[in-house]
């Protein structure tokens, strides 16, 4: 059940471009499932905005990843926060979590932009907390090199966990970018689908912009992936 709790801002940092990390620490352990979010009070009239938790469960603190591009009420509140400030958080909330009923052996996470937040939480929960042995893959779409963050972390995870791999794809790369170009859907169709013989052993988690989710969800369904194996969270 969601609770309304006070939390202290222990860290606020610009990760890259318009992406900010805000770390909140609660007085006691904050019990949530990987993939869930919290709702912050962002105005005196009680207005709230929701932010996905980007850290693994079972700690007193949570990482929130915020894209400040919209520059709305919530964005301005986040930008105004200082380390040491106290915020009012309601949570945990949301049902975009790891499947608990008849989970498949392998998991593919497909994210765009700040949709990486719940994916990071779930991937860390699988690998670090649960010592998951199935295959875990991540496809992450961004626009520019200047938008990228957590690259060292992903490389370290790739080195540490033999069952984890990831691919970053840029839709508007610069001339010095040597990685994948295009959209995550391109990597899915031209890479993952080509290499994987049996999709029935996989679960798919999609989070990010609505267009990507609708197109990718429809594509996977057309490939025979069961509805219960496609998990969605639309951000914008």
Secondary structure as a PSIPRED ss2 file (coil, helix, strand):
# PSIPRED VFORMAT (PSIPRED V4.0)

   1 X C   1.000  0.000  0.000
   2 X C   1.000  0.000  0.000
   3 X E   0.000  0.000  1.000
   4 X E   0.000  0.000  1.000
   5 X E   0.000  0.000  1.000
   6 X E   0.000  0.000  1.000
   7 X E   0.000  0.000  1.000
   8 X E   0.000  0.000  1.000
   9 X E   0.000  0.000  1.000
  10 X E   0.000  0.000  1.000
  11 X E   0.000  0.000  1.000
  12 X E   0.000  0.000  1.000
  13 X E   0.000  0.000  1.000
  14 X E   0.000  0.000  1.000
  15 X E   0.000  0.000  1.000
  16 X E   0.000  0.000  1.000
  17 X C   1.000  0.000  0.000
  18 X C   1.000  0.000  0.000
  19 X E   0.000  0.000  1.000
  20 X E   0.000  0.000  1.000
  21 X E   0.000  0.000  1.000
  22 X E   0.000  0.000  1.000
  23 X E   0.000  0.000  1.000
  24 X E   0.000  0.000  1.000
  25 X E   0.000  0.000  1.000
  26 X E   0.000  0.000  1.000
  27 X E   0.000  0.000  1.000
  28 X E   0.000  0.000  1.000
  29 X E   0.000  0.000  1.000
  30 X E   0.000  0.000  1.000
  31 X C   1.000  0.000  0.000
  32 X C   1.000  0.000  0.000
  33 X C   1.000  0.000  0.000
  34 X C   1.000  0.000  0.000
  35 X C   1.000  0.000  0.000
  36 X C   1.000  0.000  0.000
  37 X E   0.000  0.000  1.000
  38 X E   0.000  0.000  1.000
  39 X E   0.000  0.000  1.000
  40 X E   0.000  0.000  1.000
  41 X E   0.000  0.000  1.000
  42 X C   1.000  0.000  0.000
  43 X C   1.000  0.000  0.000
  44 X C   1.000  0.000  0.000
  45 X C   1.000  0.000  0.000
  46 X C   1.000  0.000  0.000
  47 X C   1.000  0.000  0.000
  48 X E   0.000  0.000  1.000
  49 X E   0.000  0.000  1.000
  50 X E   0.000  0.000  1.000
  51 X E   0.000  0.000  1.000
  52 X E   0.000  0.000  1.000
  53 X E   0.000  0.000  1.000
  54 X C   1.000  0.000  0.000
  55 X C   1.000  0.000  0.000
  56 X C   1.000  0.000  0.000
  57 X C   1.000  0.000  0.000
  58 X C   1.000  0.000  0.000
  59 X E   0.000  0.000  1.000
  60 X E   0.000  0.000  1.000
  61 X E   0.000  0.000  1.000
  62 X E   0.000  0.000  1.000
  63 X E   0.000  0.000  1.000
  64 X E   0.000  0.000  1.000
  65 X E   0.000  0.000  1.000
  66 X E   0.000  0.000  1.000
  67 X E   0.000  0.000  1.000
  68 X H   0.000  1.000  0.000
  69 X H   0.000  1.000  0.000
  70 X H   0.000  1.000  0.000
  71 X C   1.000  0.000  0.000
  72 X C   1.000  0.000  0.000
  73 X H   0.000  1.000  0.000
  74 X H   0.000  1.000  0.000
  75 X H   0.000  1.000  0.000
  76 X H   0.000  1.000  0.000
  77 X H   0.000  1.000  0.000
  78 X H   0.000  1.000  0.000
  79 X H   0.000  1.000  0.000
  80 X H   0.000  1.000  0.000
  81 X C   1.000  0.000  0.000
  82 X C   1.000  0.000  0.000
  83 X C   1.000  0.000  0.000
  84 X C   1.000  0.000  0.000
  85 X C   1.000  0.000  0.000
  86 X E   0.000  0.000  1.000
  87 X E   0.000  0.000  1.000
  88 X E   0.000  0.000  1.000
  89 X E   0.000  0.000  1.000
  90 X E   0.000  0.000  1.000
  91 X E   0.000  0.000  1.000
  92 X E   0.000  0.000  1.000
  93 X E   0.000  0.000  1.000
  94 X C   1.000  0.000  0.000
  95 X C   1.000  0.000  0.000
  96 X C   1.000  0.000  0.000
  97 X C   1.000  0.000  0.000
  98 X C   1.000  0.000  0.000
  99 X C   1.000  0.000  0.000
 100 X C   1.000  0.000  0.000
 101 X C   1.000  0.000  0.000
 102 X C   1.000  0.000  0.000
 103 X C   1.000  0.000  0.000
 104 X C   1.000  0.000  0.000
 105 X C   1.000  0.000  0.000
 106 X E   0.000  0.000  1.000
 107 X E   0.000  0.000  1.000
 108 X E   0.000  0.000  1.000
 109 X E   0.000  0.000  1.000
 110 X E   0.000  0.000  1.000
 111 X E   0.000  0.000  1.000
 112 X E   0.000  0.000  1.000
 113 X H   0.000  1.000  0.000
 114 X H   0.000  1.000  0.000
 115 X H   0.000  1.000  0.000
 116 X H   0.000  1.000  0.000
 117 X H   0.000  1.000  0.000
 118 X H   0.000  1.000  0.000
 119 X H   0.000  1.000  0.000
 120 X H   0.000  1.000  0.000
 121 X H   0.000  1.000  0.000
 122 X H   0.000  1.000  0.000
 123 X H   0.000  1.000  0.000
 124 X H   0.000  1.000  0.000
 125 X H   0.000  1.000  0.000
 126 X H   0.000  1.000  0.000
 127 X H   0.000  1.000  0.000
 128 X H   0.000  1.000  0.000
 129 X H   0.000  1.000  0.000
 130 X C   1.000  0.000  0.000
 131 X C   1.000  0.000  0.000
 132 X C   1.000  0.000  0.000
 133 X C   1.000  0.000  0.000
 134 X C   1.000  0.000  0.000
 135 X C   1.000  0.000  0.000
 136 X E   0.000  0.000  1.000
 137 X E   0.000  0.000  1.000
 138 X E   0.000  0.000  1.000
 139 X E   0.000  0.000  1.000
 140 X E   0.000  0.000  1.000
 141 X E   0.000  0.000  1.000
 142 X E   0.000  0.000  1.000
 143 X C   1.000  0.000  0.000
 144 X C   1.000  0.000  0.000
 145 X H   0.000  1.000  0.000
 146 X H   0.000  1.000  0.000
 147 X H   0.000  1.000  0.000
 148 X C   1.000  0.000  0.000
 149 X C   1.000  0.000  0.000
 150 X C   1.000  0.000  0.000
 151 X H   0.000  1.000  0.000
 152 X H   0.000  1.000  0.000
 153 X H   0.000  1.000  0.000
 154 X H   0.000  1.000  0.000
 155 X H   0.000  1.000  0.000
 156 X H   0.000  1.000  0.000
 157 X H   0.000  1.000  0.000
 158 X H   0.000  1.000  0.000
 159 X H   0.000  1.000  0.000
 160 X H   0.000  1.000  0.000
 161 X C   1.000  0.000  0.000
 162 X C   1.000  0.000  0.000
 163 X C   1.000  0.000  0.000
 164 X E   0.000  0.000  1.000
 165 X E   0.000  0.000  1.000
 166 X E   0.000  0.000  1.000
 167 X E   0.000  0.000  1.000
 168 X E   0.000  0.000  1.000
 169 X E   0.000  0.000  1.000
 170 X E   0.000  0.000  1.000
 171 X C   1.000  0.000  0.000
 172 X C   1.000  0.000  0.000
 173 X C   1.000  0.000  0.000
 174 X C   1.000  0.000  0.000
 175 X C   1.000  0.000  0.000
 176 X C   1.000  0.000  0.000
 177 X C   1.000  0.000  0.000
 178 X C   1.000  0.000  0.000
 179 X C   1.000  0.000  0.000
 180 X E   0.000  0.000  1.000
 181 X E   0.000  0.000  1.000
 182 X C   1.000  0.000  0.000
 183 X C   1.000  0.000  0.000
 184 X H   0.000  1.000  0.000
 185 X H   0.000  1.000  0.000
 186 X H   0.000  1.000  0.000
 187 X H   0.000  1.000  0.000
 188 X H   0.000  1.000  0.000
 189 X H   0.000  1.000  0.000
 190 X H   0.000  1.000  0.000
 191 X H   0.000  1.000  0.000
 192 X H   0.000  1.000  0.000
 193 X H   0.000  1.000  0.000
 194 X H   0.000  1.000  0.000
 195 X H   0.000  1.000  0.000
 196 X C   1.000  0.000  0.000
 197 X C   1.000  0.000  0.000
 198 X C   1.000  0.000  0.000
 199 X H   0.000  1.000  0.000
 200 X H   0.000  1.000  0.000
 201 X H   0.000  1.000  0.000
 202 X E   0.000  0.000  1.000
 203 X E   0.000  0.000  1.000
 204 X E   0.000  0.000  1.000
 205 X E   0.000  0.000  1.000
 206 X E   0.000  0.000  1.000
 207 X E   0.000  0.000  1.000
 208 X E   0.000  0.000  1.000
 209 X C   1.000  0.000  0.000
 210 X H   0.000  1.000  0.000
 211 X H   0.000  1.000  0.000
 212 X H   0.000  1.000  0.000
 213 X H   0.000  1.000  0.000
 214 X H   0.000  1.000  0.000
 215 X H   0.000  1.000  0.000
 216 X H   0.000  1.000  0.000
 217 X H   0.000  1.000  0.000
 218 X H   0.000  1.000  0.000
 219 X H   0.000  1.000  0.000
 220 X H   0.000  1.000  0.000
 221 X H   0.000  1.000  0.000
 222 X H   0.000  1.000  0.000
 223 X C   1.000  0.000  0.000
 224 X C   1.000  0.000  0.000
 225 X C   1.000  0.000  0.000
 226 X C   1.000  0.000  0.000
 227 X H   0.000  1.000  0.000
 228 X H   0.000  1.000  0.000
 229 X H   0.000  1.000  0.000
 230 X E   0.000  0.000  1.000
 231 X E   0.000  0.000  1.000
 232 X E   0.000  0.000  1.000
 233 X E   0.000  0.000  1.000
 234 X E   0.000  0.000  1.000
 235 X C   1.000  0.000  0.000
 236 X C   1.000  0.000  0.000
